[in-house]
Amino acid sequence: MRIFDPHIHMTSRTTDDYQAMYASGVRALVEPSFWLGQPRTSPASFFDYFDALLGWEPFRAAQYGIAHHCTLALNPKEANDPRCTPVLEELPRYLVKDGVVAVGEIGYDSMTPAEDVALATQLQLAAEYALPAMVHTPHRDKLAGLRRTIDVVAESNLDPEHVLLDHLNETTVKVAADSGSWLGFSIYPDTKMDEDRMVSVLRSHGTDRVLVNSAADWGKSDPLKTRKVGDAMLAAGFSEDDVDKVLWRNPVAFYGLSGRLQLDVPAPEALHEGNSILRGGE
């Protein structure tokens, strides 16, 4: 089973996670930029973070045979902080980098006017730089937030076929599908979606334009949830081709819209005891 995790925050994960992911079939991933768990105090912290997503994390992932890509943006949560909004002015110089396969995460958190501006601005940047957009749908008032998101996308210059609406569930999947966008589902241990609910959605709505991710981050999450969905699909009677479509071909098709996917990472070599870089420079 080959797996492409289209949304996982490896900055918050360990090298043990990379090893376990490779063993479970993960060969590629996308890491969207997100908040750090506490407020940033200046735009400069974003730029250091963006540089890490473009340099250090791809290097770290490659040691374990996994192709690493990223999406960059001012995320919805921090779009409300005036200390962070200057990032929008500097974002274009990062969107031309080879490892950037979409603008994201963008969207809504609390559905404020500041978030309206950040979303519209970054959809326009995605259109200008010929990139798809990875959109975070809010965890509260999810259906209302989704409808508002779809309206803003419709007003932008970005085609819905270049938009991934993420963090969907049973209450939002039909509206999202009707918009013509791609459909993203995050599988979590206690919140969002689980494997069995995901299988039910796939039975009802099919496998077209569906992406499944672990969204693993700082909190209680599981970077192997993509594999567990694949196993649950097979146990429920889906074919191996169905699994490959959802867990590999669909994310490749969506992020391939950027023209920047590089999936030919060699298998990991044995780690050498003396490699001080991989051991944290100790």
C-alpha positions, -999 to 999 in steps of 0.1 A, spaced: 0 0 0 15 33 -11 4 64 9 6 101 3 -4 120 35 -17 153 21 -18 172 55 6 165 83 26 188 105 60 170 108 76 199 126 58 187 156 67 150 151 98 129 158 121 109 136 105 78 151 73 90 134 91 92 101 103 56 105 69 43 114 53 61 86 77 47 60 71 12 74 34 17 71 36 27 34 39 65 35 62 76 6 52 113 3 35 140 23 26 177 24 32 198 54 10 229 56 22 259 76 2 264 108 5 281 142 32 272 167 10 265 197 16 300 211 13 335 196 41 346 173 54 381 182 67 391 148 66 382 111 103 371 113 93 340 131 71 330 101 101 334 78 123 312 99 95 286 100 90 288 62 127 283 57 126 252 79 97 238 59 117 244 27 150 231 39 153 212 71 121 191 70 126 179 34 161 168 44 149 151 75 121 133 56 144 121 29 165 102 54 135 80 59 126 76 22 97 101 23 92 130 -2 84 162 17 65 192 2 48 221 19 21 247 16 28 282 29 4 309 41 -8 332 69 -30 307 87 -66 317 98 -59 317 135 -30 342 132 -48 363 106 -64 381 135 -31 393 150 -18 426 136 17 415 145 14 387 119 -5 402 90 27 418 74 34 382 63 10 387 35 33 412 19 63 389 20 45 357 11 50 361 -27 88 355 -25 82 322 -9 54 310 -33 80 308 -61 100 281 -42 102 246 -57 90 228 -26 58 248 -23 28 229 -38 -1 251 -27 -11 282 -7 -23 270 27 -36 266 53 -59 294 46 -96 298 54 -116 305 86 -111 300 123 -135 325 140 -149 340 108 -138 376 115 -133 405 90 -96 400 93 -99 364 82 -121 376 53 -92 398 41 -65 371 46 -85 344 28 -94 366 -2 -58 380 -5 -43 345 -4 -68 330 -29 -57 358 -53 -20 350 -46 -27 313 -55 -43 324 -88 -14 347 -96 12 321 -89 -6 292 -106 -9 273 -73 -38 253 -58 -51 264 -24 -55 242 7 -84 256 27 -90 250 64 -127 248 72 -135 260 108 -139 236 137 -169 257 150 -200 266 130 -185 243 104 -213 243 78 -218 281 80 -180 285 77 -179 262 47 -206 281 29 -189 314 36 -156 299 23 -173 287 -9 -187 322 -15 -152 338 -12 -137 312 -35 -165 319 -61 -156 356 -59 -119 349 -65 -99 342 -97 -92 307 -85 -111 278 -101 -128 256 -75 -111 226 -91 -79 241 -77 -92 243 -42 -90 216 -14 -116 220 13 -102 203 43 -114 190 77 -148 180 62 -172 156 79 -206 140 72 -225 174 77 -203 193 51 -193 168 25 -223 173 1 -221 211 1 -183 208 -5 -187 183 -33 -214 204 -50 -189 234 -50 -166 215 -74 -137 216 -50 -116 187 -38 -126 171 -5 -103 166 25 -109 146 56 -87 146 88 -86 113 108 -80 119 145 -80 96 176 -108 115 194 -120 144 173 -127 152 136 -132 119 117 -123 83 125 -117 53 101 -151 39 103 -169 72 96 -145 78 67 -154 44 52 -191 54 55 -185 86 37 -166 68 9 -195 44 6 -220 73 3 -200 97 -19 -175 76 -37 -137 81 -41 -136 109 -66 -117 141 -55 -114 126 -19 -81 131 1 -76 115 35 -50 129 59 -38 124 95 -33 162 102 -10 150 130 4 179 150 13 189 186 -18 174 201 -32 139 205 -29 126 169 -17 97 150 6 99 119 -4 64 109 -41 72 105 -39 72 67 -27 35 68 -55 27 92 -81 41 68 -66 20 40 -69 -11 61 -105 -2 71 -114 3 34 -100 -31 25 -119 -47 54 -151 -30 43 -148 -45 8 -131 -17 -11 -106 -28 -37 -69 -22 -36 -74 2 -66 -99 22 -45 -74 25 -17 -46 35 -41 -69 61 -56 -78 77 -22 -44 74 -5 -21 81 -35 -35 91 -68 -59 117 -56 -33 137 -35 -9 133 -64 -35 147 -88 -44 177 -66 -9 188 -56 3 179 -90 -16 210 -102 13 230 -89 37 213 -113 62 209 -85 58 174 -71 90 155 -67 82 119 -57 115 101 -65 131 99 -31 153 68 -27 147 42 -1 163 52 33 198 39 39 209 26 73 216 55 97 252 58 107 260 62 144 284 90 137 260 112 117 258 142 140 233 161 118 206 133 122 214 129 159 207 166 165 243 178 164 252 162 197 
